Amino acid sequence: NVRLDWESAQKIVPSVPRGPREAGENAAPFANLRVLSLNGSGCGWASARAVAAATPSLRELSLARCGVRSLGGADASTSGLEGLEGLEALNLEGNCLAEWSEVETLATLPSLARLHLGGNRLRRVRYPSHGGDGAAPFASLRGLFLADNAIDEWESIDSLEHFPELAEVRLTGNPVTASAATRHEIVARVSRLSQLNGSLIADQERKDA
């Protein structure tokens, strides 16, 4: 796997392509880049997307502790995710995301399998509305990591049941998990989970729930 840190990425940003044609002409030096780690660099979401537009093979992007507050929100569009179509893992831990609507902007990424959101300020989780046309939102998401946020209502836990491929969740450090009986309750409410808070859910535990 080819990796890139922020110091190297800064050399890419000034020459980020303005469109798909230019991207094809300029991205050759980074055609094999698969893992991009910008943790603690202060790189914003827009800059990270710009670098991604020049890295067509990118599979893992890490922007932990970068002060990210927004992913585009209501103003985001599918075109705003250009360059991230092949992304399989995204790490946004330790940022300042407070609204789940920001996270929903990632719902159309077709290959996104692992989403790390621990240590933000999220208060709820919702599965995006879907009319049945085209691919379901978060169609490939198998791991959703939400430890140390501010989630305090069971409606958020119930929403996890609607993610079509979700198998692993982390929720420690949220107000909703304060009770010792919470694990049992989560296992009962989210039927497809195979791992919760880093430990496997045994068959007997599932039956007891």
C-alpha positions as CSV (number, residue, x, y, z in Angstrom):
1,N,0.0,0.0,0.0
2,V,1.2,3.5,-0.8
3,R,0.8,6.0,2.0
4,L,1.0,9.8,2.2
5,D,1.2,12.2,5.1
6,W,0.2,15.9,5.2
7,E,3.6,17.3,4.5
8,S,3.6,15.5,1.2
9,A,-0.1,16.2,0.6
10,Q,0.5,19.9,0.8
11,K,2.6,19.6,-2.3
12,I,-0.4,18.3,-4.2
13,V,-3.0,20.8,-3.0
14,P,-1.8,23.8,-5.0
15,S,-2.1,21.8,-8.3
16,V,-5.4,20.1,-7.5
17,P,-7.3,19.6,-10.8
18,R,-10.2,21.8,-11.7
19,G,-12.3,19.0,-13.3
20,P,-12.3,15.4,-14.3
21,R,-10.3,15.9,-17.5
22,E,-7.5,17.8,-15.8
23,A,-7.6,15.2,-13.0
24,G,-6.9,12.5,-15.5
25,E,-3.9,14.4,-16.9
26,N,-2.3,15.3,-13.5
27,A,-3.1,12.4,-11.2
28,A,-0.6,9.9,-12.6
29,P,2.1,10.5,-9.9
30,F,-0.5,9.5,-7.2
31,A,-2.3,6.8,-9.1
32,N,-1.3,4.1,-6.6
33,L,-2.0,6.0,-3.4
34,R,-4.3,4.0,-1.2
35,V,-3.9,5.4,2.3
36,L,-3.8,9.1,3.2
37,S,-3.2,10.0,6.9
38,L,-3.6,13.7,7.8
39,N,-4.2,13.3,11.5
40,G,-3.6,16.4,13.6
41,S,-2.5,18.4,10.5
42,G,-5.3,21.0,10.6
43,C,-6.3,20.0,7.1
44,G,-9.9,20.9,6.5
45,W,-12.5,18.7,4.7
46,A,-12.4,20.8,1.5
47,S,-8.6,20.4,1.3
48,A,-8.8,16.7,1.9
49,R,-11.4,16.3,-0.8
50,A,-9.2,18.3,-3.2
51,V,-6.2,16.0,-2.5
52,A,-8.6,13.0,-3.0
53,A,-9.5,14.3,-6.4
54,A,-5.9,13.7,-7.5
55,T,-5.7,10.2,-5.9
56,P,-8.0,7.8,-7.8
57,S,-6.9,4.7,-5.9
58,L,-7.6,6.2,-2.5
59,R,-9.2,3.6,-0.1
60,E,-8.4,5.0,3.4
61,L,-8.6,8.6,4.5
62,S,-7.8,9.7,8.1
63,L,-8.6,13.2,9.3
64,A,-8.5,12.7,13.1
65,R,-8.1,15.8,15.3
66,C,-8.2,18.3,12.5
67,G,-10.9,20.6,13.8
68,V,-13.4,19.5,11.2
69,R,-16.8,21.1,11.9
70,S,-18.7,20.5,8.6
71,L,-18.7,18.0,5.7
72,G,-20.8,20.3,3.6
73,G,-24.2,19.7,5.3
74,A,-27.3,20.8,3.4
75,D,-25.1,22.3,0.7
76,A,-23.3,19.1,-0.1
77,S,-23.9,17.1,-3.3
78,T,-22.7,13.9,-4.9
79,S,-20.3,16.0,-7.0
80,G,-18.8,17.3,-3.8
81,L,-17.6,13.8,-3.0
82,E,-15.6,13.5,-6.3
83,G,-12.5,11.4,-5.7
84,L,-13.9,9.6,-2.8
85,E,-16.0,7.0,-4.7
86,G,-13.6,4.2,-3.9
87,L,-13.1,5.1,-0.3
88,E,-13.6,2.1,2.1
89,A,-12.5,3.7,5.4
90,L,-12.9,7.2,6.8
91,N,-11.5,8.4,10.1
92,L,-13.0,11.6,11.5
93,E,-12.3,11.0,15.2
94,G,-11.7,13.8,17.6
95,N,-13.2,16.5,15.5
96,C,-16.1,19.0,16.1
97,L,-19.0,17.4,14.2
98,A,-22.2,18.1,16.1
99,E,-25.0,17.5,13.6
100,W,-25.8,14.1,12.1
101,S,-26.9,15.8,8.9
102,E,-23.2,16.4,8.3
103,V,-22.6,12.7,8.4
104,E,-25.5,12.0,6.1
105,T,-23.6,13.8,3.3
106,L,-21.4,10.6,3.1
107,A,-24.4,8.3,2.6
108,T,-23.9,8.0,-1.2
109,L,-20.3,6.8,-1.0
110,P,-20.7,3.3,-2.6
111,S,-17.7,1.5,-1.0
112,L,-17.6,3.1,2.5
113,A,-17.4,0.2,4.9
114,R,-15.9,1.7,8.1
115,L,-16.7,5.2,9.5
116,H,-14.9,6.4,12.6
117,L,-16.7,9.2,14.4
118,G,-15.5,8.8,18.0
119,G,-14.8,11.9,20.1
120,N,-17.1,14.3,18.2
121,R,-20.2,16.1,19.5
122,L,-22.9,14.1,17.8
123,R,-26.2,14.0,19.7
124,R,-28.1,11.6,17.6
125,V,-28.0,9.0,14.7
126,R,-30.6,8.8,12.0
127,Y,-30.8,6.6,8.9
128,P,-31.4,8.8,5.8
129,S,-34.8,8.7,4.2
130,H,-34.8,6.6,1.0
131,G,-37.5,6.4,-1.6
132,G,-36.3,3.1,-3.0
133,D,-34.7,4.5,-6.2
134,G,-31.0,3.7,-6.7
135,A,-28.7,2.3,-4.0
136,A,-29.7,2.5,-0.4
137,P,-27.8,5.1,1.8
138,F,-24.7,3.8,3.4
139,A,-25.1,0.6,1.3
140,S,-21.7,-0.9,2.2
141,L,-21.2,0.4,5.8
142,R,-20.3,-2.5,8.1
143,G,-18.6,-0.6,11.0
144,L,-19.8,2.6,12.6
145,F,-17.7,3.8,15.5
146,L,-19.4,6.4,17.7
147,A,-17.7,6.2,21.1
148,D,-17.4,9.4,23.2
149,N,-20.1,11.5,21.6
150,A,-23.2,12.9,23.2
151,I,-25.9,10.4,22.1
152,D,-28.5,10.3,24.8
153,E,-31.7,8.8,23.2
154,W,-32.8,5.3,22.3
155,E,-34.2,6.4,19.0
156,S,-30.6,6.7,17.8
157,I,-30.0,3.1,18.7
158,D,-33.1,2.0,16.9
159,S,-31.9,3.8,13.8
160,L,-28.9,1.5,13.6
161,E,-31.3,-1.3,12.7
162,H,-31.9,0.3,9.3
163,F,-28.3,0.4,8.1
164,P,-28.4,-2.6,5.6
165,E,-25.0,-4.0,6.2
166,L,-24.1,-2.8,9.7
167,A,-22.3,-5.5,11.7
168,E,-20.1,-3.6,14.2
169,V,-20.8,-0.6,16.4
170,R,-19.0,1.2,19.2
171,L,-21.0,3.4,21.6
172,T,-19.1,3.6,24.8
173,G,-18.8,7.0,26.4
174,N,-22.2,8.2,25.3
175,P,-24.9,9.1,27.8
176,V,-27.3,6.4,26.4
177,T,-24.8,3.7,27.4
178,A,-24.6,4.8,31.1
179,S,-26.7,1.8,32.3
180,A,-25.1,-1.6,33.0
181,A,-27.9,-3.2,31.1
182,T,-27.3,-1.2,27.9
183,R,-25.4,-3.9,26.1
184,H,-28.2,-6.3,26.4
185,E,-30.7,-3.7,25.2
186,I,-28.6,-2.7,22.2
187,V,-28.1,-6.4,21.1
188,A,-31.9,-6.8,21.3
189,R,-32.6,-3.7,19.2
190,V,-30.0,-4.1,16.5
191,S,-30.4,-7.5,15.0
192,R,-27.5,-7.7,12.5
193,L,-24.7,-6.7,14.9
194,S,-21.9,-9.2,15.4
195,Q,-19.7,-7.0,17.4
196,L,-20.5,-4.3,20.0
197,N,-17.9,-2.1,21.7
198,G,-15.0,-4.2,20.5
199,S,-16.3,-7.6,21.6
200,L,-18.1,-10.3,19.7
201,I,-21.8,-11.0,20.3
202,A,-22.1,-14.7,21.1
203,D,-25.1,-16.7,19.9
204,Q,-26.3,-17.3,23.4
205,E,-26.1,-13.5,24.2
206,R,-28.2,-12.9,21.1
207,K,-30.8,-15.5,22.2
208,D,-30.9,-14.1,25.7
209,A,-31.5,-10.6,24.4
